[in-house]
Amino acid sequence: MTVMRAMYFSATGTTKTIVTRIADKMAERGLFKRADTDFTLPAGREKAPAIRPDEIVVFGVPVYAGRVPNVLLKFLATVKADGTPAVPVVLYGNRNYDDGLIELRNILEANGFRTFAAAAFIGEHSFSRVLAAGRPDDEDLRLADIFAMGAMNKYLICGADHLPHPVDVKGCDPIRPYYTPRDRAGTPVNILKVKPKVDPEKCIRCGHCAAVCPMGSIDPADITQFTGICIKCGACEKGCPTGARYFDDPGYIYHRTELELGYARRAEPEFFL
């Protein structure tokens, strides 16, 4: 039986929600066996999975600064296929997905996948609890179902061996530079080295933040210490059971506020079939 594989990086669970929903709906007719490959944590990126030609892969990543997260590029280059049909999906925090979707499509095509459908969805921004709060919501999931049915119909009508590819998506090629936050005078706001702090009065030393850090950067023996980079994914801050993790960097707070003020409208998913 053909495998319908959901493959994703999802620090706060929003990308996983959409990708698995699409894969579940595409497999609903009983023609496919479902499987998941989660490469969010470092252990999930130690070895590339074996992808078979007779699978369908719904492949999802979040958009960071308008692109595929650069920390994933080395791993993604190792995920090879031999004509396997694929559905690239990106999830962004209500601002814009810029070149994230076309970049993911190009990576998959270069690695031997055949991309025949694609989509961009919205999730709560990793910096904020206000921007796209609670998304993906029920309406997003309803649209994910509609997209999945469209992708599945295309697969069945064209046949696995005759799917046109690559799927045509929005974006620029060559890919543009990563989005740079700026203040109102146009000066870049550099938050690359910013890391969250810990409130010692709230922290219960449960170790959850270290366990969920996608970069493995929080020392489990001393969760106040970082042993690597912080990608501002929100996993430790939003997942902390006592709210002990927080950011207080002025540049980070300024950028978050500007995003919340400038992109409060409801962005809608986009499909490419």
Contacts in CASP RR format, 6 or more apart in sequence:
PFRMAT RR
TARGET T0000
AUTHOR 0000-0000-0000
METHOD contacts of the structure
MODEL  1
MTVMRAMYFSATGTTKTIVTRIADKMAERGLFKRADTDFTLPAGREKAPA
IRPDEIVVFGVPVYAGRVPNVLLKFLATVKADGTPAVPVVLYGNRNYDDG
LIELRNILEANGFRTFAAAAFIGEHSFSRVLAAGRPDDEDLRLADIFAMG
AMNKYLICGADHLPHPVDVKGCDPIRPYYTPRDRAGTPVNILKVKPKVDP
EKCIRCGHCAAVCPMGSIDPADITQFTGICIKCGACEKGCPTGARYFDDP
GYIYHRTELELGYARRAEPEFFL
1 31 0 8 1.000
1 32 0 8 1.000
1 33 0 8 1.000
2 31 0 8 1.000
2 32 0 8 1.000
2 33 0 8 1.000
2 54 0 8 1.000
2 55 0 8 1.000
2 56 0 8 1.000
3 32 0 8 1.000
3 33 0 8 1.000
3 34 0 8 1.000
3 35 0 8 1.000
3 52 0 8 1.000
3 54 0 8 1.000
3 55 0 8 1.000
3 56 0 8 1.000
4 23 0 8 1.000
4 26 0 8 1.000
4 27 0 8 1.000
4 32 0 8 1.000
4 33 0 8 1.000
4 34 0 8 1.000
4 35 0 8 1.000
4 55 0 8 1.000
4 56 0 8 1.000
4 58 0 8 1.000
5 23 0 8 1.000
5 34 0 8 1.000
5 35 0 8 1.000
5 36 0 8 1.000
5 37 0 8 1.000
5 51 0 8 1.000
5 55 0 8 1.000
5 56 0 8 1.000
5 57 0 8 1.000
5 58 0 8 1.000
6 16 0 8 1.000
6 19 0 8 1.000
6 20 0 8 1.000
6 22 0 8 1.000
6 23 0 8 1.000
6 24 0 8 1.000
6 34 0 8 1.000
6 35 0 8 1.000
6 36 0 8 1.000
6 37 0 8 1.000
6 58 0 8 1.000
7 19 0 8 1.000
7 36 0 8 1.000
7 37 0 8 1.000
7 38 0 8 1.000
7 39 0 8 1.000
7 49 0 8 1.000
7 57 0 8 1.000
7 58 0 8 1.000
7 59 0 8 1.000
7 60 0 8 1.000
7 79 0 8 1.000
8 15 0 8 1.000
8 16 0 8 1.000
8 19 0 8 1.000
8 20 0 8 1.000
8 36 0 8 1.000
8 37 0 8 1.000
8 38 0 8 1.000
8 39 0 8 1.000
8 40 0 8 1.000
8 59 0 8 1.000
8 60 0 8 1.000
8 61 0 8 1.000
9 15 0 8 1.000
9 38 0 8 1.000
9 39 0 8 1.000
9 40 0 8 1.000
9 60 0 8 1.000
9 61 0 8 1.000
9 62 0 8 1.000
9 69 0 8 1.000
9 72 0 8 1.000
9 214 0 8 1.000
10 16 0 8 1.000
10 17 0 8 1.000
10 19 0 8 1.000
10 38 0 8 1.000
10 40 0 8 1.000
10 60 0 8 1.000
10 62 0 8 1.000
11 40 0 8 1.000
11 62 0 8 1.000
11 126 0 8 1.000
11 212 0 8 1.000
11 214 0 8 1.000
11 231 0 8 1.000
11 233 0 8 1.000
11 234 0 8 1.000
11 235 0 8 1.000
12 124 0 8 1.000
12 126 0 8 1.000
12 233 0 8 1.000
12 234 0 8 1.000
12 235 0 8 1.000
12 238 0 8 1.000
12 239 0 8 1.000
14 62 0 8 1.000
14 91 0 8 1.000
14 123 0 8 1.000
14 124 0 8 1.000
14 135 0 8 1.000
14 136 0 8 1.000
15 60 0 8 1.000
15 61 0 8 1.000
15 62 0 8 1.000
15 89 0 8 1.000
15 91 0 8 1.000
16 38 0 8 1.000
16 40 0 8 1.000
17 136 0 8 1.000
17 141 0 8 1.000
18 60 0 8 1.000
18 89 0 8 1.000
18 91 0 8 1.000
18 121 0 8 1.000
18 136 0 8 1.000
18 140 0 8 1.000
18 141 0 8 1.000
18 144 0 8 1.000
19 58 0 8 1.000
19 59 0 8 1.000
19 60 0 8 1.000
19 89 0 8 1.000
20 36 0 8 1.000
21 136 0 8 1.000
21 141 0 8 1.000
21 144 0 8 1.000
21 145 0 8 1.000
21 148 0 8 1.000
22 58 0 8 1.000
22 87 0 8 1.000
22 89 0 8 1.000
22 119 0 8 1.000
22 144 0 8 1.000
22 147 0 8 1.000
22 148 0 8 1.000
22 151 0 8 1.000
23 34 0 8 1.000
23 36 0 8 1.000
23 58 0 8 1.000
23 148 0 8 1.000
24 34 0 8 1.000
24 148 0 8 1.000
25 144 0 8 1.000
25 145 0 8 1.000
25 148 0 8 1.000
25 149 0 8 1.000
25 152 0 8 1.000
26 32 0 8 1.000
26 56 0 8 1.000
26 58 0 8 1.000
26 87 0 8 1.000
26 148 0 8 1.000
26 149 0 8 1.000
26 151 0 8 1.000
26 152 0 8 1.000
26 155 0 8 1.000
27 33 0 8 1.000
27 34 0 8 1.000
29 152 0 8 1.000
32 56 0 8 1.000
37 49 0 8 1.000
38 44 0 8 1.000
39 45 0 8 1.000
39 72 0 8 1.000
39 75 0 8 1.000
40 214 0 8 1.000
41 212 0 8 1.000
41 214 0 8 1.000
41 216 0 8 1.000
42 214 0 8 1.000
42 215 0 8 1.000
42 216 0 8 1.000
45 72 0 8 1.000
45 75 0 8 1.000
48 75 0 8 1.000
48 78 0 8 1.000
48 79 0 8 1.000
48 80 0 8 1.000
49 79 0 8 1.000
51 57 0 8 1.000
51 79 0 8 1.000
51 80 0 8 1.000
51 81 0 8 1.000
51 82 0 8 1.000
51 84 0 8 1.000
51 113 0 8 1.000
52 84 0 8 1.000
53 81 0 8 1.000
53 82 0 8 1.000
53 83 0 8 1.000
53 84 0 8 1.000
54 84 0 8 1.000
54 160 0 8 1.000
55 84 0 8 1.000
55 85 0 8 1.000
56 84 0 8 1.000
56 85 0 8 1.000
56 86 0 8 1.000
56 87 0 8 1.000
56 155 0 8 1.000
57 81 0 8 1.000
57 84 0 8 1.000
57 85 0 8 1.000
57 86 0 8 1.000
57 87 0 8 1.000
57 113 0 8 1.000
58 86 0 8 1.000
58 87 0 8 1.000
58 89 0 8 1.000
59 86 0 8 1.000
59 87 0 8 1.000
59 88 0 8 1.000
59 89 0 8 1.000
59 104 0 8 1.000
59 108 0 8 1.000
59 113 0 8 1.000
60 88 0 8 1.000
60 89 0 8 1.000
60 90 0 8 1.000
60 91 0 8 1.000
60 104 0 8 1.000
61 68 0 8 1.000
61 69 0 8 1.000
61 72 0 8 1.000
61 90 0 8 1.000
61 91 0 8 1.000
61 104 0 8 1.000
62 69 0 8 1.000
62 90 0 8 1.000
62 91 0 8 1.000
62 92 0 8 1.000
62 126 0 8 1.000
62 233 0 8 1.000
63 90 0 8 1.000
63 91 0 8 1.000
63 92 0 8 1.000
63 93 0 8 1.000
63 97 0 8 1.000
63 98 0 8 1.000
63 100 0 8 1.000
63 120 0 8 1.000
64 70 0 8 1.000
64 178 0 8 1.000
64 231 0 8 1.000
65 178 0 8 1.000
65 179 0 8 1.000
65 180 0 8 1.000
66 92 0 8 1.000
66 96 0 8 1.000
66 97 0 8 1.000
66 98 0 8 1.000
66 99 0 8 1.000
66 100 0 8 1.000
66 178 0 8 1.000
66 179 0 8 1.000
67 98 0 8 1.000
67 99 0 8 1.000
67 100 0 8 1.000
67 103 0 8 1.000
67 175 0 8 1.000
67 178 0 8 1.000
67 179 0 8 1.000
68 76 0 8 1.000
68 90 0 8 1.000
68 100 0 8 1.000
68 103 0 8 1.000
68 104 0 8 1.000
68 107 0 8 1.000
69 231 0 8 1.000
70 178 0 8 1.000
71 215 0 8 1.000
71 229 0 8 1.000
71 231 0 8 1.000
73 107 0 8 1.000
76 107 0 8 1.000
76 111 0 8 1.000
77 107 0 8 1.000
77 111 0 8 1.000
79 111 0 8 1.000
80 111 0 8 1.000
80 112 0 8 1.000
81 108 0 8 1.000
81 111 0 8 1.000
81 112 0 8 1.000
81 113 0 8 1.000
82 112 0 8 1.000
83 112 0 8 1.000
83 113 0 8 1.000
83 114 0 8 1.000
84 112 0 8 1.000
84 113 0 8 1.000
84 114 0 8 1.000
85 113 0 8 1.000
85 114 0 8 1.000
85 115 0 8 1.000
85 116 0 8 1.000
85 155 0 8 1.000
85 160 0 8 1.000
85 163 0 8 1.000
86 108 0 8 1.000
86 113 0 8 1.000
86 114 0 8 1.000
86 115 0 8 1.000
86 116 0 8 1.000
87 115 0 8 1.000
87 116 0 8 1.000
87 117 0 8 1.000
87 118 0 8 1.000
87 119 0 8 1.000
87 151 0 8 1.000
88 101 0 8 1.000
88 104 0 8 1.000
88 105 0 8 1.000
88 108 0 8 1.000
88 115 0 8 1.000
88 118 0 8 1.000
88 167 0 8 1.000
88 169 0 8 1.000
89 118 0 8 1.000
89 119 0 8 1.000
89 120 0 8 1.000
89 121 0 8 1.000
90 97 0 8 1.000
90 100 0 8 1.000
90 101 0 8 1.000
90 104 0 8 1.000
90 119 0 8 1.000
90 120 0 8 1.000
90 121 0 8 1.000
91 120 0 8 1.000
91 121 0 8 1.000
91 122 0 8 1.000
91 123 0 8 1.000
91 136 0 8 1.000
92 120 0 8 1.000
92 121 0 8 1.000
92 122 0 8 1.000
92 123 0 8 1.000
92 267 0 8 1.000
93 122 0 8 1.000
93 123 0 8 1.000
93 124 0 8 1.000
93 125 0 8 1.000
93 126 0 8 1.000
93 131 0 8 1.000
93 132 0 8 1.000
93 267 0 8 1.000
94 122 0 8 1.000
94 123 0 8 1.000
94 125 0 8 1.000
94 131 0 8 1.000
94 132 0 8 1.000
94 135 0 8 1.000
94 259 0 8 1.000
94 263 0 8 1.000
94 266 0 8 1.000
94 267 0 8 1.000
95 125 0 8 1.000
95 179 0 8 1.000
95 259 0 8 1.000
95 263 0 8 1.000
95 267 0 8 1.000
96 179 0 8 1.000
96 267 0 8 1.000
97 120 0 8 1.000
97 170 0 8 1.000
98 171 0 8 1.000
98 176 0 8 1.000
98 179 0 8 1.000
99 171 0 8 1.000
99 172 0 8 1.000
99 173 0 8 1.000
99 175 0 8 1.000
99 176 0 8 1.000
100 171 0 8 1.000
100 175 0 8 1.000
101 118 0 8 1.000
101 119 0 8 1.000
101 120 0 8 1.000
101 169 0 8 1.000
101 170 0 8 1.000
101 171 0 8 1.000
101 272 0 8 1.000
102 169 0 8 1.000
102 170 0 8 1.000
102 171 0 8 1.000
102 172 0 8 1.000
102 173 0 8 1.000
102 175 0 8 1.000
103 175 0 8 1.000
105 115 0 8 1.000
105 118 0 8 1.000
105 166 0 8 1.000
105 167 0 8 1.000
105 169 0 8 1.000
106 166 0 8 1.000
106 173 0 8 1.000
106 175 0 8 1.000
108 115 0 8 1.000
109 115 0 8 1.000
109 165 0 8 1.000
109 166 0 8 1.000
114 163 0 8 1.000
114 165 0 8 1.000
114 166 0 8 1.000
115 165 0 8 1.000
115 166 0 8 1.000
115 167 0 8 1.000
116 151 0 8 1.000
116 154 0 8 1.000
116 155 0 8 1.000
116 158 0 8 1.000
116 163 0 8 1.000
116 164 0 8 1.000
116 165 0 8 1.000
116 167 0 8 1.000
117 147 0 8 1.000
117 150 0 8 1.000
117 151 0 8 1.000
117 154 0 8 1.000
117 167 0 8 1.000
117 271 0 8 1.000
117 272 0 8 1.000
117 273 0 8 1.000
118 167 0 8 1.000
118 169 0 8 1.000
118 271 0 8 1.000
118 272 0 8 1.000
119 144 0 8 1.000
119 147 0 8 1.000
119 269 0 8 1.000
119 270 0 8 1.000
119 271 0 8 1.000
119 272 0 8 1.000
120 170 0 8 1.000
120 269 0 8 1.000
120 270 0 8 1.000
121 136 0 8 1.000
121 140 0 8 1.000
121 143 0 8 1.000
121 144 0 8 1.000
121 269 0 8 1.000
122 132 0 8 1.000
122 135 0 8 1.000
122 136 0 8 1.000
122 140 0 8 1.000
122 267 0 8 1.000
122 268 0 8 1.000
122 269 0 8 1.000
123 132 0 8 1.000
123 134 0 8 1.000
123 135 0 8 1.000
123 136 0 8 1.000
123 140 0 8 1.000
124 131 0 8 1.000
124 132 0 8 1.000
124 133 0 8 1.000
124 134 0 8 1.000
124 135 0 8 1.000
125 131 0 8 1.000
125 132 0 8 1.000
125 259 0 8 1.000
126 232 0 8 1.000
126 233 0 8 1.000
126 234 0 8 1.000
126 238 0 8 1.000
127 232 0 8 1.000
127 234 0 8 1.000
127 252 0 8 1.000
127 255 0 8 1.000
127 256 0 8 1.000
127 259 0 8 1.000
128 256 0 8 1.000
128 259 0 8 1.000
128 260 0 8 1.000
129 238 0 8 1.000
130 260 0 8 1.000
131 259 0 8 1.000
131 260 0 8 1.000
131 263 0 8 1.000
131 264 0 8 1.000
132 266 0 8 1.000
132 267 0 8 1.000
136 144 0 8 1.000
140 269 0 8 1.000
143 268 0 8 1.000
143 269 0 8 1.000
143 271 0 8 1.000
144 269 0 8 1.000
146 271 0 8 1.000
147 269 0 8 1.000
147 271 0 8 1.000
147 273 0 8 1.000
150 273 0 8 1.000
151 273 0 8 1.000
154 163 0 8 1.000
154 273 0 8 1.000
155 163 0 8 1.000
158 164 0 8 1.000
167 272 0 8 1.000
167 273 0 8 1.000
168 272 0 8 1.000
169 272 0 8 1.000
170 270 0 8 1.000
170 272 0 8 1.000
180 188 0 8 1.000
180 189 0 8 1.000
181 188 0 8 1.000
181 189 0 8 1.000
181 191 0 8 1.000
181 255 0 8 1.000
181 258 0 8 1.000
182 188 0 8 1.000
182 189 0 8 1.000
183 189 0 8 1.000
183 254 0 8 1.000
189 251 0 8 1.000
189 254 0 8 1.000
189 255 0 8 1.000
191 232 0 8 1.000
191 249 0 8 1.000
191 251 0 8 1.000
191 252 0 8 1.000
191 255 0 8 1.000
194 230 0 8 1.000
194 232 0 8 1.000
194 247 0 8 1.000
194 249 0 8 1.000
194 251 0 8 1.000
194 252 0 8 1.000
195 226 0 8 1.000
195 230 0 8 1.000
196 230 0 8 1.000
196 236 0 8 1.000
196 237 0 8 1.000
196 245 0 8 1.000
196 246 0 8 1.000
196 247 0 8 1.000
197 245 0 8 1.000
197 246 0 8 1.000
197 247 0 8 1.000
197 248 0 8 1.000
198 223 0 8 1.000
198 224 0 8 1.000
198 244 0 8 1.000
198 245 0 8 1.000
199 243 0 8 1.000
199 244 0 8 1.000
199 245 0 8 1.000
199 246 0 8 1.000
200 244 0 8 1.000
202 242 0 8 1.000
202 243 0 8 1.000
202 244 0 8 1.000
203 223 0 8 1.000
203 242 0 8 1.000
203 244 0 8 1.000
204 241 0 8 1.000
204 242 0 8 1.000
204 244 0 8 1.000
205 223 0 8 1.000
206 241 0 8 1.000
207 220 0 8 1.000
207 223 0 8 1.000
208 236 0 8 1.000
208 239 0 8 1.000
208 240 0 8 1.000
208 241 0 8 1.000
209 218 0 8 1.000
209 223 0 8 1.000
209 235 0 8 1.000
209 236 0 8 1.000
209 239 0 8 1.000
209 240 0 8 1.000
209 245 0 8 1.000
210 216 0 8 1.000
210 218 0 8 1.000
210 219 0 8 1.000
210 220 0 8 1.000
210 223 0 8 1.000
211 220 0 8 1.000
212 235 0 8 1.000
212 236 0 8 1.000
212 239 0 8 1.000
213 235 0 8 1.000
213 236 0 8 1.000
214 231 0 8 1.000
214 233 0 8 1.000
214 235 0 8 1.000
215 228 0 8 1.000
215 229 0 8 1.000
215 230 0 8 1.000
215 231 0 8 1.000
216 227 0 8 1.000
216 228 0 8 1.000
217 226 0 8 1.000
217 227 0 8 1.000
217 228 0 8 1.000
217 229 0 8 1.000
217 230 0 8 1.000
218 225 0 8 1.000
218 226 0 8 1.000
218 227 0 8 1.000
218 236 0 8 1.000
219 225 0 8 1.000
219 226 0 8 1.000
219 227 0 8 1.000
232 252 0 8 1.000
236 245 0 8 1.000
237 243 0 8 1.000
237 245 0 8 1.000
237 246 0 8 1.000
237 247 0 8 1.000
239 245 0 8 1.000
247 253 0 8 1.000
247 256 0 8 1.000
END
